[in-house]
Amino acid sequence: MDTFLHLLLGDTLSRLVFFPALACLPLLFFRREATRAVKSYALIVSLIELAFGLVYAFGHRTAQGAFSRDLAVEAGGFDWIPSYGIRFELAADGISLPLALLAVFLLPLVVLGSYRGIERHWRGFAASLLLLTSGTLGALFAHDLFLFYIFWEVMLIPMYLIIGIWGGERSVYAAVKFFLFTMAGSLLMLIAILWMASSYQQTAGVWSFSYGDLLSLDLPLSQQLWLFGAFALAFLIKVPIFPLHTWLPDAHVEAPTGGSVLLAGILLKLGTYGFLRFALPFFPHAHREAQPLLLTLALISILYGALVAWVQVDMKKLVAYSSVAHLGFIMLGLLAVDLIAWQGALIQMVNHGLSTGALFLLVGMLYDRRHTKKFADYGGLAKVMPIFAFFLVFSALASVGLPALNGFVGEFLILLGAYRTLPVWAALATLGVVLAAIYLLKMLSEILWGPLNHEENQGLRDLSPREIITLVPLCVLMLWIGVAPSRFLEASKPALEKTLNLYQERVAAPPATSPTLLDRAQVAATEAGR
């Protein structure tokens, strides 16, 4: 207990992970009707958490401005379940820190953006946001695979509540569907983790769930294939990739605005992060075997997501299906196993959180005024809401990949890196960029331009100062990444290089061979003789 308190009080990852969860306790003492006080408290806590994240990140940069190349294990970890080698151990590097910063950056914006949209049970809503943040950060920083699984499951509960309690008319259906899909994949991943820990115990004589220990396992290809399948299924459901994506549109459409922002902004990236952190380094030979299938699914996701978004008549559904296409691009970059493509995939994880987060916030702000998300109910809003029109155009163009904005950097690097190893797949995926421009420009045309189609739109008020403050930080980062991408790319390059080198070294060595029945009989006879 003393060790845990020391970790929380110091400038550590533990403080960053557990501060939001501990900040939920004072919410119990707020009166139910004290909505304004709860909103202010949640905003203050989220800003403090953002400050903790910035202090930690900038305090752990090298002289060249890069994050750690190695997984820097936090000092002071302790044995949690010693008999099975399970430790509470956190670590961070240049792959996990950008996504963690994205999570803590989005939190205060979600709180601000929900001031008007969430009208009841603000104590529970604030607690759900804070617990979700702790679960997300814990999954990003866990250095023990059992601990990673615990945090992975913790994320489900607050998001389930956010969708189910504060969502739309079919919120319970969407929440249950989200929970069942994610849980199904998670259970298979748990079985795979236990199998790996058991294999390590048979090899080393002791139990361990440590990332480094399990990474040292040399498994036969037959075992790698089904273990890779279990991990990949859990991560691909979270991404989600076609045809495992069907829970996502329902979850996005029914979730409140804040839930959609966090779901698209950070939770989906836990799937791509898990693929990069675990599935590829642990099972490189299995990945090589499954690469054609995974590339096919990624390409289908890019084109299918874009085509379905094109025919939508609902703004939120359009943005939801655009996420399927964008995450397909990220998966293409990861599957290319190329440093440039991986740099593009990682920065595109951040880019998607910014641009799609902004689009969901804007859709929510418009819905708060008109209580409809249908294109047909709008038209000509640029005349009555020029500030709203500016932010919508800016965010849509960033999502399209306009040069000088963040989306261009990520998509260009993914396609460039993928072309070096997968030229045909990269060429086909380029069509997704064209389709993205079509469906997003269609949305802008039908909402902003043309005549004012309805009298209700003529009296709509433009964005309030609070809403502008919510959107400005997102747009500043979109522009900054687009104009000066090297500052963001170089920060994670050493960690990506190390992971790529590790993958290449492991895939160059032949996998272990499965023991024959004769080998097993000889081992059994030797053990019996002892």
Number of C-alpha atoms within 10 A of each C-alpha: 7 7 10 14 11 14 20 17 11 11 15 19 26 26 21 26 26 20 22 26 18 15 17 19 11 12 19 11 8 14 11 14 12 11 17 11 15 22 18 14 18 27 19 14 19 27 17 17 26 22 16 20 25 17 12 17 21 12 11 18 15 12 7 8 14 22 26 21 20 16 18 15 16 17 12 14 16 14 12 13 10 11 10 15 17 20 21 20 24 25 22 23 25 25 27 23 24 19 24 26 20 20 25 26 21 25 25 22 25 22 22 20 24 22 17 12 17 17 10 13 14 23 24 20 24 24 22 23 26 25 25 26 31 26 24 26 27 27 28 26 26 26 24 23 25 22 21 24 18 15 21 22 17 19 21 20 15 21 25 22 21 24 29 22 18 24 23 15 12 15 24 20 16 24 25 17 18 22 17 13 18 22 17 13 19 22 16 17 22 18 14 20 20 15 14 23 25 18 19 21 16 11 12 12 10 14 20 26 25 20 19 13 15 18 16 11 17 19 19 17 20 14 17 22 19 14 24 24 20 21 27 24 23 24 27 25 25 26 28 28 26 22 11 16 19 17 21 27 20 20 29 25 25 26 29 24 30 28 27 28 27 23 20 26 26 24 24 23 25 23 24 26 23 21 24 24 18 18 22 25 21 26 28 23 25 23 22 14 12 14 14 12 10 20 20 14 19 29 25 20 31 33 25 20 28 29 20 16 28 21 12 17 15 17 22 25 22 23 28 23 25 29 28 30 31 29 27 29 30 27 30 30 33 27 25 24 19 22 22 24 29 29 25 29 30 28 28 27 27 24 30 25 27 30 29 24 27 28 25 25 25 23 17 25 22 18 17 15 14 14 10 16 19 16 18 13 15 22 20 21 23 20 15 17 18 15 14 23 22 13 20 24 17 20 26 25 22 26 30 26 21 16 15 17 28 32 31 23 27 32 26 18 21 30 25 20 26 28 18 14 15 19 15 11 18 22 14 12 23 17 14 25 20 13 21 26 19 16 23 23 17 14 24 20 14 19 24 24 16 14 14 19 15 12 9 12 18 14 9 14 13 19 18 12 8 11 20 15 14 20 23 14 15 22 19 13 16 24 18 16 23 23 15 14 17 11 13 17 19 16 23 25 22 19 21 24 17 14 20 19 14 17 18 14 12 18 18 11 10 11 18 14 11 12 10 9 9 9 11 11 12 12 12 11 11 10 9 8 7 5
